[in-house]
Amino acid sequence: MTAEGSYHHGNLRAALLERAEAVLTASGAEGLSLRGLARDLGVSHAAPSRHFRDRQALLDALAVSGFTTLNARLRSAATGGTDGVGEVDGAAGPVGARLAGLGRAYVDFAVGHTALLDLMFTVKHADDSSAELRELGHESLLIVARLMEEGQRTGAVRPGDPVQLAQVAFSTVHGLATLAVAALLDDTPLSEAMELALEVLLAGLRPGR
């Protein structure tokens, strides 16, 4: 069986996306081409065009795949999924623990898929971005906002616009991930910095005494 024949039932599309992220991480978006991916996977030059009409369609699909994965991880943390999330000292009950889980999930994704995350935001904010991509990107924020609303109903989170509170939470964990990727945390381990950031963030989200 040829290499191309070994891909069937959508396996080539998945393989193309997986290889594309590897190339993106190693060489940046400028290193991506459908012809190059075909060569890497040992298929004909025309094979990728059955799934992606051009290079931009590939980039769009990578961004959609990235947001889909990120949202699944955030959703799991928000609902108390079994993702290794533990309670943060002083967290406001189960909602506090799940908010901490959301923070860990985001930082883990951002640090583990830095180039992909950059592409996701770049493509999402392009003038010609698709409605699907914009909705997926906004859903990331809404997952956190919905948990903020739940916390407000139970008295675990301070009053305020849940979306704005979610934006502040995102800015905290995204900033931390950015510092970690740029090696600007000096001698502080990421895990230690993350727990401290979450402790401070959760303290600020609790209702005033």
N, C-alpha and C positions, 0 to 999 in steps of 0.2 A: 504494500500500500504506500502511495506517495505521501509526503508530508502534508500536502494540501488535502488529500483524501482522508487523512486521519482526523480532520476537523469536520464536525457535522453537528446538526441541531443547535446551532448558535455557538459552538465551542470556539470557532475562529474569532467571532466578535469579542468574546470574553478574553481570549488569548491576546488579541490586538490591544485591548484596553490595559491588560496587565503589563504587557511589554511596553506600551506607551508610557505608563507611569514610571517604569524603571528608567526609560530613556529620559523622561522629563526630569527625574531626580538627578541623573548623572550629567545631563548635558543642557538642561533647560528646554523651554518650548521651541527655541530655534533649532534644536537638534532633532525635532520630530518631523518625520515625513512618512507618508503611506508606503512609498517605495522602500524606505529603509526598514520599516516594520515588516514588510513582506519578506525582505531579504533575511532579517533576523529569525523569522519563524519558518523560513524555508518553503514559502508558498509563492505562487506566481505573482507578478507585479499587479495583476488585475484583481486578485482575490480580495484585498481590503476594500476596493471600491464597491463590492457587493453589500458592504455594511456601512461605509462612510463615503459620501459623495465626493468629499475633498478633505483637506487638512483641517479646515475650520470645523467641519462636522465632527471630526475626530476630537478636537479640543472641546467642543460643546459636550460631546458624549462623556468625555473624561470628567468634566465639571459636574454633569448630572450624576454620574456614578459616585463622585466624591461626596456631593451633598446627600445623596441617598444613603451612603454608608454612615456619614456623620450623623444624620438625623436618626438613623436606626439606633446608633449608640447613645445619643442624647435621650431618645424616647425610652430606651431601656433603663437608663439611670433615673429618669424622671418618674418612672413607674416602680422603681425599686427593684429593677432586674438584677439577676445574679451576675454582676460584673466586678465583684471584688470590692465594692464600695463599702466603706465602714463609717461609723459615726465620728464626727469631728467633735472634740471636746467643746461643750457649751452649745452645740447645735440645737436649734429650736425644734426638738422632737423629730419625728420621721421626715417632715418637710425639710428641715435643716440638713438631715443626712442625705436626702435626695438632691438638694441643691449642691451640696458638696460633691456628690457623685457626678452631677452634671459638669461641674468644674473640672474634675479629674478626667472625665471622658473627653472633654474638649481639648485640654492640654495634651493628653495622650495622643489624640488624633493630630493636633497641630504640630507637635514635635516629631511624630512618626511619619507624617505626610506633608512636610513643609512646602515642597515645590507644588504639590497638588493643591494644597489650600490656597497658595498664591494664585494659581491658575483659576481656581473656583471663583475667587473674588474678582479677578480681572475679567473673566468671561461674563460673570453675572452683571457687572456694572457697564459692560459695553453697550453702546447705543442700540445695537441690533440683537441684544440678548433675547432668548426665547421666553415666552410666558412660563413655560415649565420650569426653566432654570430660575427665574425670578421667584416663583412660588416656592420652590425647594429651598432657596436661600432664605426667604422670609420665614419659612416653617421652622428653621433652626431657632430663630428669635422667638417665635410663638410657643415653641415647646417650653422654653424657660419662662415666658410670660404667663403661661397657663399654670405653671407650678407656683409662680409668685402669687397669682390669684388664689390658688388653693391655700397657700400660706396665710394670705390676708383673711380668708374666711375662718381659719382656725386660730387666728390671733398670733401666728408664728412670724408673720412678715409685716413690716410697717405699712401704713397707708401710702398711697401714691399710685401713679400710673404704672401698671404692671409691665408695659412695654418699655418704659423708661428705666424701670428697675432692672429689667432683663438686659437692656443695653449697657448699664453700668456693670452688671455682673460679667457680661461678655468682655467689656473693656479690661476688666481686671485680669481674667484668665488669658485673654489674647495677648495682653501686654507681657504677662509672665512668660508665656510660650515664646514670644518674640525675643525676650532677653535670653532665654535658655538657648534658643537656636543660634543666637549671635554670640554665645559664650560670654555673656555679660553678667552672669551671676557670681563670677569670681570663684571663691572656694565653697560657696553655699550649694549643697546638693539640690537638684530640682525638687525632689520629693519633700525636702524640708521647707524650701521656699513656697511650694504649693500649699502645704498644710497651713503655714503661717498666713498666706494670702487668703485662703478660704476661711480661716478663723476670723481674720479682720473683716472680710466681706460679710460673713454671716452675722457678726456682731453689729455691723452697720445696718443690716436688713431687719434686725429685730425691732419691735415697737419700742418707743421711748418709755422709760420708767416714769 
